[in-house]
């Protein structure tokens, strides 16, 4: 018998084992890990000085992040940088990490003395990072920077059309649109003062852009996503309804972009702009559209999530899904699982999908504060395409979201999240230092070990996170002490790790993979 202990709790073995495969050698694994909330969370401040210490008196908010898919230890975060809380002037701040987010380097701003806002970062399939932002002089428009070294340095790519509350997505598929960059923005305050032309694309890494075109129903304050077939989805709000629009020809450089699916999505409430003592002049949540690129049964599913009004609290994190490429949608589902409280806020809801199809959701949450001026970062995930969700888990200690406002009284309009197979990476603003700062949370899920048998060789495999050490251990019976295998303390890369063990016929073996501190 071979038993796999797939848990990060070193001394815990569940008595509930379930059979995985019926072979000549019986394989068992721990039961009930699918929706576990036994998480390991790391929180690190991002906007720090050369010694890794807080910079007193500045403010930073509205973060966006990107991760190199080839080398996931390389991460960049961009945000609105205020050099002082007493001045509304903001610039394009950024920081980068080379060790999976355990430490950060904050070099400064992209261009000193240039007013920029609404940072949006993304990586292409080859690990080139892009930084899109909005400028307001001589009119609202966007420009773009590129980085080929994981965000350590940035090069100016050029003007990028655009306007206020822009968003972008990059095609990382192997189809004809690979490398295309798609952008959408608000109908108001844009480069051409044209409320109807709010979508464009670049086929040359952001150097040039197509003539902007319209999106049906003019949805705004939303996001973009690219599906596994290269199709483009835009999810947004028109002032009354949420819409998800799909284009299947945006990936083709020879034709003008058109949207062939236009669907109203019910999220059980409406989008909210500002509230007393909570982001007074900003959104309480933007619509997040995301698509499953996994190879499993949920491949191609489209998801929409937003913090909305009108459910059971001031705002709730609501979710809907489509299993037919955005044509029809499920009824709305409430993700925050607290007891209904008409005074609670669950705001800045965000959604991302891991390469293996797991859904991650996070948001700011006031459920534990009767005054509702303290928020905590909360998290939940789904392993079945959004049909069921894990228990909600707080990722941060409480912070007073009314502290440290710059003259513009808000924490921005969004936070950022990217999912890896073994966990989620989140960039968020918080006031732990009595001012708005950018923080990075890395959520590590329980280690789930897969095992394959070939003759008398057992192959163990599991997803890793970068710069995390994993120890593989074994023993012959449950009463024996754990012994390290020859291949011990494997360094995580952000990709799958594997270990093989040769077993003498008739020998019983127990394995566990332990997450090292």
C-alpha positions as CSV (number, residue, x, y, z in Angstrom):
1,X,0.0,0.0,0.0
2,X,1.1,3.5,-0.7
3,X,-0.5,6.4,1.2
4,X,0.1,10.0,0.1
5,X,-0.2,12.6,2.8
6,X,-1.0,15.8,0.9
7,X,-1.1,18.4,3.6
8,X,1.0,21.2,4.9
9,X,0.3,20.2,8.6
10,X,3.4,18.1,9.4
11,X,1.9,15.9,12.2
12,X,-1.6,15.5,11.0
13,X,-2.8,12.3,9.3
14,X,-6.5,12.1,8.7
15,X,-8.2,8.8,9.4
16,X,-10.4,9.4,6.4
17,X,-8.5,8.0,3.4
18,X,-10.1,7.5,0.0
19,X,-9.0,5.2,-2.8
20,X,-7.8,6.9,-5.9
21,X,-6.7,4.2,-8.3
22,X,-7.3,0.5,-8.2
23,X,-4.0,-1.0,-9.5
24,X,-1.7,-3.9,-8.4
25,X,-0.6,-1.5,-5.7
26,X,-3.4,0.3,-4.0
27,X,-3.0,4.1,-3.9
28,X,-4.7,6.2,-1.3
29,X,-4.8,10.0,-0.6
30,X,-6.2,12.1,2.1
31,X,-9.9,12.8,1.7
32,X,-11.6,16.1,1.9
33,X,-8.9,18.5,0.7
34,X,-10.7,19.8,-2.3
35,X,-12.3,22.8,-0.5
36,X,-9.9,23.1,2.5
37,X,-9.1,26.5,3.9
38,X,-5.9,25.4,5.5
39,X,-3.9,28.2,3.9
40,X,-0.4,29.6,4.3
41,X,-0.4,33.4,3.8
42,X,2.5,35.8,3.4
43,X,1.9,39.6,3.5
44,X,4.8,41.9,2.5
45,X,4.8,45.7,2.0
46,X,5.8,46.7,-1.5
47,X,6.4,50.5,-1.5
48,X,9.5,50.4,0.7
49,X,12.9,52.1,0.9
50,X,16.2,50.4,0.1
51,X,16.3,48.8,3.5
52,X,12.8,47.4,3.1
53,X,11.2,49.9,5.5
54,X,8.1,52.0,5.2
55,X,8.4,55.4,3.6
56,X,6.6,57.7,6.0
57,X,4.2,60.4,4.7
58,X,3.6,59.1,1.2
59,X,0.5,57.4,-0.2
60,X,0.1,54.6,-2.7
61,X,-3.1,52.9,-3.9
62,X,-4.9,51.2,-6.9
63,X,-2.4,48.5,-7.5
64,X,-2.2,46.1,-10.5
65,X,0.2,43.2,-10.9
66,X,1.6,40.8,-13.4
67,X,3.7,37.6,-13.2
68,X,6.1,36.1,-15.7
69,X,4.4,32.8,-16.7
70,X,7.8,31.2,-17.5
71,X,9.6,32.3,-14.4
72,X,6.8,33.0,-11.8
73,X,9.4,34.3,-9.3
74,X,9.4,37.5,-11.3
75,X,6.5,39.8,-10.4
76,X,5.8,43.5,-11.0
77,X,3.2,45.8,-9.3
78,X,2.2,49.2,-10.5
79,X,0.2,51.8,-8.5
80,X,-0.8,55.4,-8.1
81,X,2.1,57.0,-6.2
82,X,1.4,60.1,-4.1
83,X,4.6,61.6,-2.6
84,X,2.5,63.2,0.1
85,X,-1.0,62.7,1.4
86,X,-1.6,66.5,1.2
87,X,-1.3,66.6,-2.6
88,X,-3.5,65.1,-5.2
89,X,-0.7,64.8,-7.7
90,X,0.1,61.2,-8.5
91,X,2.6,59.4,-10.6
92,X,3.1,55.9,-12.0
93,X,4.8,54.0,-9.1
94,X,6.2,50.5,-9.5
95,X,8.1,47.8,-7.8
96,X,9.5,44.4,-8.7
97,X,10.3,41.1,-7.0
98,X,12.7,38.4,-8.1
99,X,11.8,35.9,-5.4
100,X,8.0,35.3,-5.8
101,X,7.0,38.3,-3.7
102,X,9.0,37.7,-0.5
103,X,10.8,41.0,-0.9
104,X,10.4,44.0,-3.2
105,X,12.5,46.7,-4.8
106,X,10.8,50.1,-5.3
107,X,12.9,52.2,-7.8
108,X,10.4,55.1,-8.0
109,X,8.1,56.2,-10.7
110,X,8.1,55.7,-14.5
111,X,8.6,59.4,-15.3
112,X,9.3,61.9,-12.6
113,X,6.9,64.8,-12.5
114,X,4.4,63.3,-15.0
115,X,0.8,62.9,-13.7
116,X,-0.5,59.4,-14.3
117,X,-3.3,57.3,-13.0
118,X,-5.3,54.0,-13.5
119,X,-2.3,51.6,-13.8
120,X,-2.9,48.3,-15.5
121,X,-0.2,45.7,-15.8
122,X,-0.1,42.4,-17.8
123,X,2.4,39.9,-19.1
124,X,2.5,38.2,-22.5
125,X,3.2,34.5,-22.9
126,X,6.9,35.1,-23.2
127,X,7.2,37.0,-19.9
128,X,7.4,40.6,-21.4
129,X,5.6,42.9,-19.0
130,X,3.4,45.9,-20.0
131,X,2.4,48.9,-18.0
132,X,-0.6,50.9,-19.3
133,X,-1.7,54.2,-17.7
134,X,-3.8,57.3,-18.3
135,X,-2.6,60.9,-18.6
136,X,-4.9,63.9,-18.5
137,X,-2.9,66.6,-20.4
138,X,-3.6,67.9,-23.0
139,X,-6.6,65.6,-22.8
140,X,-7.3,62.1,-21.4
141,X,-5.3,59.5,-23.2
142,X,-3.1,56.5,-22.5
143,X,0.5,55.5,-23.1
144,X,2.4,52.2,-22.6
145,X,5.7,51.0,-21.2
146,X,7.4,47.6,-21.7
147,X,9.8,45.6,-19.6
148,X,11.9,42.6,-20.7
149,X,13.6,42.0,-17.3
150,X,10.7,41.3,-15.0
151,X,9.8,44.9,-14.2
152,X,13.3,46.0,-13.1
153,X,13.5,48.6,-16.0
154,X,10.8,49.9,-18.3
155,X,11.1,51.3,-21.9
156,X,8.5,53.7,-23.4
157,X,6.4,51.9,-26.1
158,X,4.4,55.0,-27.2
159,X,0.9,56.5,-27.1
160,X,-2.0,54.0,-26.7
161,X,-5.2,55.9,-27.6
162,X,-7.5,55.2,-24.6
163,X,-9.0,57.2,-21.8
164,X,-10.2,57.2,-18.3
165,X,-10.6,53.9,-16.5
166,X,-8.9,51.9,-19.2
167,X,-8.2,48.2,-19.1
168,X,-6.1,45.7,-21.1
169,X,-5.7,42.0,-21.8
170,X,-3.0,40.2,-23.8
171,X,-3.6,37.0,-25.9
172,X,-1.3,34.3,-24.5
173,X,-2.8,31.5,-26.7
174,X,-1.0,29.8,-29.5
175,X,-3.6,31.0,-32.0
176,X,-3.3,33.8,-34.7
177,X,-3.9,36.5,-32.1
178,X,-1.0,35.5,-29.8
179,X,0.6,38.6,-28.5
180,X,-2.3,40.9,-29.4
181,X,-3.0,43.6,-26.7
182,X,-6.7,44.6,-26.4
183,X,-7.8,47.8,-24.6
184,X,-11.1,49.3,-23.6
185,X,-11.9,52.5,-21.6
186,X,-14.7,54.7,-20.4
187,X,-16.9,56.5,-23.0
188,X,-16.1,59.8,-21.2
189,X,-12.8,61.6,-20.8
190,X,-10.9,59.9,-23.7
191,X,-8.3,60.9,-26.2
192,X,-10.8,61.8,-28.9
193,X,-13.7,63.0,-26.7
194,X,-15.8,60.3,-28.6
195,X,-18.2,58.4,-26.3
196,X,-18.8,55.7,-28.9
197,X,-15.2,54.6,-29.7
198,X,-13.8,52.8,-26.7
199,X,-12.0,49.6,-27.9
200,X,-8.7,49.2,-29.8
201,X,-6.0,46.5,-30.3
202,X,-2.3,46.4,-30.9
203,X,-0.6,43.7,-32.9
204,X,2.9,45.0,-32.5
205,X,3.6,44.9,-28.7
206,X,1.9,48.3,-28.1
207,X,3.8,50.4,-30.6
208,X,0.7,51.1,-32.8
209,X,-3.0,50.8,-32.2
210,X,-6.0,50.3,-34.5
211,X,-8.6,53.1,-35.0
212,X,-10.9,52.7,-31.9
213,X,-14.3,51.2,-32.4
214,X,-17.5,50.8,-30.4
215,X,-18.6,48.1,-27.9
216,X,-22.4,47.3,-27.9
217,X,-24.2,49.1,-25.0
218,X,-21.0,51.1,-24.2
219,X,-20.1,49.2,-21.0
220,X,-17.6,50.9,-18.8
221,X,-15.5,50.6,-15.6
222,X,-14.9,47.0,-16.5
223,X,-12.2,44.5,-17.6
224,X,-11.1,42.4,-20.5
225,X,-10.2,38.7,-20.9
226,X,-9.0,36.5,-23.7
227,X,-10.4,32.9,-24.0
228,X,-8.5,29.7,-25.0
229,X,-9.6,30.1,-28.6
230,X,-8.3,33.7,-28.8
231,X,-11.8,35.2,-28.4
232,X,-12.0,38.5,-26.5
233,X,-14.5,39.2,-23.7
234,X,-15.4,42.6,-22.2
235,X,-17.4,42.8,-19.0
236,X,-18.7,46.2,-17.8
237,X,-21.6,48.3,-16.6
238,X,-23.8,50.7,-18.5
239,X,-25.3,52.5,-15.6
240,X,-28.2,50.1,-15.2
241,X,-27.0,46.6,-16.2
242,X,-23.9,44.4,-16.4
243,X,-22.9,43.2,-19.9
244,X,-20.5,40.7,-21.3
245,X,-19.6,41.1,-25.0
246,X,-17.6,38.7,-27.0
247,X,-15.6,39.1,-30.2
248,X,-14.3,36.1,-32.1
249,X,-12.6,38.1,-34.8
250,X,-10.6,40.6,-32.8
251,X,-7.6,38.2,-33.0
252,X,-7.5,38.6,-36.8
253,X,-5.4,41.6,-37.9
254,X,-7.0,41.8,-41.3
255,X,-10.6,42.6,-40.2
256,X,-12.3,45.3,-38.1
257,X,-13.3,44.0,-34.7
258,X,-16.9,43.2,-34.2
259,X,-18.8,41.7,-31.2
260,X,-20.9,38.7,-32.0
261,X,-22.3,37.9,-28.6
262,X,-23.9,40.6,-26.4
263,X,-25.4,39.4,-23.1
264,X,-26.9,41.0,-20.1
265,X,-25.7,39.3,-16.9
266,X,-27.7,39.5,-13.7
267,X,-25.4,39.9,-10.7
268,X,-28.2,40.5,-8.2
269,X,-27.5,44.2,-7.7
270,X,-25.9,47.2,-9.2
271,X,-22.4,48.8,-9.3
272,X,-21.8,51.4,-6.6
273,X,-19.7,54.5,-6.8
274,X,-18.5,55.6,-3.3
275,X,-20.0,55.6,0.2
276,X,-19.6,57.6,3.3
277,X,-16.4,56.6,5.2
278,X,-15.7,54.0,2.5
279,X,-13.9,55.1,-0.7
280,X,-16.0,58.3,-1.0
281,X,-15.0,59.3,-4.5
282,X,-14.1,55.8,-5.9
283,X,-15.8,52.6,-7.0
284,X,-16.7,50.0,-4.4
285,X,-16.0,47.3,-7.0
286,X,-15.4,46.9,-10.8
287,X,-16.8,44.0,-12.9
288,X,-14.1,41.3,-13.4
289,X,-14.5,39.0,-16.4
290,X,-12.2,35.9,-16.5
291,X,-11.9,32.8,-18.7
292,X,-10.8,29.2,-17.9
293,X,-7.8,28.1,-20.0
294,X,-7.3,24.7,-18.3
295,X,-7.4,21.4,-20.1
296,X,-10.2,20.0,-17.9
297,X,-14.0,19.9,-18.2
298,X,-14.3,23.6,-17.3
299,X,-12.1,24.8,-20.1
300,X,-13.7,27.8,-21.9
301,X,-16.0,28.7,-19.0
302,X,-16.5,32.5,-18.7
303,X,-17.0,34.1,-15.3
304,X,-18.1,37.5,-14.0
305,X,-17.7,38.9,-10.5
306,X,-18.4,42.2,-8.9
307,X,-19.1,43.8,-5.5
308,X,-22.7,45.0,-6.0
309,X,-25.6,46.5,-4.0
310,X,-29.0,45.1,-3.2
311,X,-28.3,41.5,-2.1
312,X,-28.2,41.2,1.7
313,X,-25.5,43.8,2.7
314,X,-24.5,47.2,1.7
315,X,-22.3,45.4,-0.9
316,X,-21.9,41.7,-1.6
317,X,-19.4,39.9,-3.8
318,X,-21.6,38.3,-6.5
319,X,-20.7,35.8,-9.2
320,X,-22.1,34.3,-12.3
321,X,-20.8,31.8,-14.9
322,X,-21.3,30.8,-18.5
323,X,-20.5,27.4,-19.9
324,X,-21.3,28.3,-23.5
325,X,-18.8,31.1,-24.3
326,X,-20.9,33.9,-22.8
327,X,-24.2,33.2,-24.6
328,X,-26.2,32.4,-21.4
329,X,-25.4,32.9,-17.7
330,X,-26.2,31.3,-14.4
331,X,-28.2,32.9,-11.7
332,X,-26.1,35.2,-9.4
333,X,-24.3,33.6,-6.4
334,X,-23.2,35.3,-3.2
335,X,-19.5,34.5,-2.5
336,X,-19.1,36.2,0.9
337,X,-20.5,33.7,3.4
338,X,-21.0,35.8,6.5
339,X,-24.4,36.1,8.2
340,X,-26.5,38.7,6.3
341,X,-25.7,42.1,7.8
342,X,-27.4,45.2,6.2
343,X,-24.5,47.4,7.3
344,X,-21.5,45.3,6.1
345,X,-19.5,46.1,3.1
346,X,-17.7,43.5,0.9
347,X,-15.9,45.7,-1.6
348,X,-13.2,45.7,-4.3
349,X,-14.2,42.1,-5.2
350,X,-11.7,40.6,-7.7
351,X,-11.5,37.4,-9.7
352,X,-8.8,35.4,-11.4
353,X,-8.5,31.8,-12.8
354,X,-5.4,29.6,-12.3
355,X,-4.0,27.6,-15.3
356,X,-5.5,24.4,-13.7
357,X,-9.0,26.0,-13.6
358,X,-9.2,26.9,-10.0
359,X,-11.1,30.2,-9.3
360,X,-9.8,32.7,-6.8
361,X,-11.8,35.6,-5.4
362,X,-10.7,38.3,-2.9
363,X,-12.1,41.5,-1.5
364,X,-12.1,43.9,1.4
365,X,-14.5,43.0,4.1
366,X,-15.9,44.9,7.1
367,X,-17.9,42.0,8.6
368,X,-15.9,41.9,11.9
369,X,-16.1,45.6,12.7
370,X,-19.5,46.9,14.1
371,X,-18.5,50.4,13.0
372,X,-17.5,49.3,9.5
373,X,-14.5,51.5,9.2
374,X,-12.0,48.6,9.5
375,X,-11.6,46.2,6.6
376,X,-9.8,42.9,6.2
377,X,-8.6,41.3,3.0
378,X,-10.7,38.2,2.5
379,X,-10.4,35.2,0.1
380,X,-12.3,32.2,-1.2
381,X,-11.7,29.7,-4.0
382,X,-13.6,27.2,-6.1
383,X,-12.3,23.9,-7.6
384,X,-15.4,23.1,-9.6
385,X,-15.9,26.0,-12.0
386,X,-17.7,28.2,-9.4
387,X,-20.5,25.7,-8.5
388,X,-19.2,25.6,-4.9
389,X,-16.8,27.8,-3.0
390,X,-14.5,27.3,0.1
391,X,-15.2,29.0,3.4
392,X,-14.1,32.7,3.4
393,X,-10.8,33.3,5.0
394,X,-9.2,36.6,6.2
395,X,-5.8,37.1,4.7
396,X,-4.8,40.3,6.5
397,X,-5.2,41.9,9.9
398,X,-7.8,44.7,10.1
399,X,-6.9,48.2,8.7
400,X,-8.8,51.5,9.0
401,X,-9.7,52.2,5.3
402,X,-10.4,55.9,6.2
403,X,-6.8,56.7,7.1
404,X,-4.2,58.2,4.9
405,X,-6.4,59.5,2.1
406,X,-4.6,61.8,-0.3
407,X,-6.6,64.9,-1.2
408,X,-8.5,62.6,-3.5
409,X,-10.4,60.6,-0.9
410,X,-10.2,57.0,-2.1
411,X,-8.1,53.9,-2.1
412,X,-8.4,53.8,-5.9
413,X,-11.0,51.7,-7.8
414,X,-9.6,48.2,-7.6
415,X,-6.9,45.8,-6.4
416,X,-5.0,43.2,-8.4
417,X,-4.8,39.4,-8.4
418,X,-3.1,36.7,-10.5
419,X,-3.6,33.0,-9.9
420,X,-1.0,30.2,-10.1
421,X,-1.7,26.5,-9.8
422,X,-0.5,26.4,-6.2
423,X,-2.0,29.6,-5.0
424,X,-3.0,33.3,-5.6
425,X,-0.9,36.5,-5.7
426,X,-2.7,39.7,-4.6
427,X,-1.7,43.3,-4.6
428,X,-3.8,45.6,-2.4
429,X,-3.8,48.9,-0.6
430,X,-4.0,49.0,3.2
431,X,-3.3,51.4,6.1
432,X,-1.3,49.2,8.5
433,X,1.2,52.1,8.9
434,X,-1.5,54.8,9.3
435,X,-1.2,55.7,5.6
436,X,-2.2,54.1,2.3
437,X,0.5,51.6,1.2
438,X,0.8,48.8,-1.3
439,X,0.9,45.3,0.1
440,X,1.4,41.9,-1.5
441,X,-0.3,38.8,-0.2
442,X,0.7,35.3,-1.4
443,X,-1.9,32.7,-0.7
444,X,-0.6,29.1,-0.7
445,X,-3.2,26.3,-0.9
446,X,-2.8,22.9,0.7
447,X,-0.3,20.7,-1.2
448,X,-2.1,18.2,-3.3
449,X,0.1,15.3,-4.4
450,X,-0.7,13.2,-7.5
451,X,0.8,9.7,-7.7
452,X,1.4,7.4,-10.7
453,X,2.7,3.9,-10.5
454,X,4.8,2.1,-13.1
455,X,6.0,-1.3,-12.0
456,X,7.7,-0.8,-8.7
457,X,8.3,2.9,-9.2
458,X,6.1,5.6,-7.6
459,X,6.1,9.1,-9.2
460,X,4.9,11.9,-6.9
461,X,4.0,15.3,-8.5
462,X,2.5,18.5,-7.1
463,X,2.3,22.2,-8.0
464,X,4.8,24.5,-6.4
465,X,5.1,28.2,-5.8
466,X,8.4,30.0,-6.6
467,X,11.0,30.4,-3.9
468,X,9.2,28.0,-1.5
469,X,11.0,24.8,-0.3
470,X,9.3,21.5,-0.2
471,X,10.4,18.4,1.7
472,X,9.4,14.9,0.6
473,X,9.3,12.3,3.4
474,X,8.3,8.7,3.7
475,X,7.8,5.8,6.2
476,X,6.8,2.2,6.2
477,X,4.0,2.4,8.7
478,X,2.0,5.1,10.5
479,X,3.8,4.4,13.8
480,X,7.3,4.9,12.4
481,X,9.1,8.3,12.3
482,X,9.2,10.2,9.1
483,X,12.4,9.9,7.0
484,X,13.5,12.2,4.3
485,X,13.9,10.8,0.8
486,X,17.1,11.2,-1.2
487,X,15.5,14.1,-3.1
488,X,14.6,16.4,-0.2
489,X,14.0,20.1,0.2
490,X,13.1,20.8,-3.4
491,X,13.0,24.4,-4.4
492,X,9.7,25.6,-5.8
493,X,9.7,27.2,-9.3
494,X,6.0,28.0,-9.7
495,X,5.7,24.9,-11.9
496,X,5.1,21.2,-11.1
497,X,7.7,19.3,-9.1
498,X,8.2,15.5,-9.3
499,X,9.9,12.9,-7.3
500,X,10.3,9.1,-8.0
501,X,10.8,6.3,-5.5
502,X,11.6,2.7,-6.2
503,X,9.7,0.3,-3.9
504,X,10.5,-3.3,-3.0
505,X,7.5,-5.5,-3.9
506,X,5.3,-6.1,-0.9
507,X,6.5,-3.0,0.9
508,X,4.0,-0.6,2.4
509,X,4.9,3.1,1.9
510,X,3.5,6.4,3.3
511,X,4.5,9.7,1.8
512,X,4.1,13.3,2.7
513,X,5.2,16.6,1.2
514,X,5.9,19.2,3.8
515,X,6.0,22.9,3.1
516,X,9.2,24.3,4.7
517,X,9.0,27.6,6.7
